[in-house]
């Protein structure tokens, strides 16, 4: 599924006034930054099987602080969620996107791992179809 089809019913935010390159000292990836510079996140259906949100640049530090990210998931930055307990995160050291169960801090249980933003979106949609 192409990017346009993936986001056909998604409600984007207005372009950001401020661009973040990192959160809590962790670098954000270029493909995610390209998306955010254009849309600054949003909420809605993603593909055929998923629903979720990507947090605005202005919310990222607060959201990551609220989830005590550096204590619970060191090295990860939360960028969004499916709004039912699954967080979408990025690890700049490992260069992976993944889903994290907000109730579980065991890295062995992370799933939907992908090396790019687009691959991550495709995988989370496909996994929900199974």
PEGI-V846876 format. One record per backbone hydrogen bond with DSSP energy under -0.5 kcal/mol. CO is the residue of the C=O (numbers start at 1). NH is the residue of the N-H. If there is no record, write none. Layout:
# PEGI-V846876
{{CO:NH} {CO:NH}}
This chain:
# PEGI-V846876
{{2:6} {3:7} {5:8} {6:47} {7:10} {10:12} {11:43} {18:20} {21:28} {23:26} {25:27} {26:23} {29:33} {30:34} {31:35} {32:36} {33:37} {34:38} {35:39} {36:40} {39:13} {41:13} {42:54} {43:11} {44:52} {45:47} {46:49} {46:50} {50:46} {52:44} {53:81} {54:42} {56:59} {56:60} {57:60} {57:61} {59:63} {60:64} {61:65} {62:66} {63:67} {64:69} {65:68} {68:71} {68:72} {69:73} {73:76} {75:92} {77:90} {79:55} {80:88} {81:53} {85:87} {85:102} {86:82} {87:89} {87:100} {88:79} {88:80} {89:98} {90:77} {90:92} {91:95} {91:96} {96:91} {97:114} {98:89} {99:111} {100:87} {100:102} {101:104} {105:107} {106:109} {107:110} {111:99} {114:97} {116:120} {117:121} {118:122} {119:123} {120:124} {121:125} {122:126} {123:127} {124:128} {125:129} {126:129} {126:130} {127:130}}
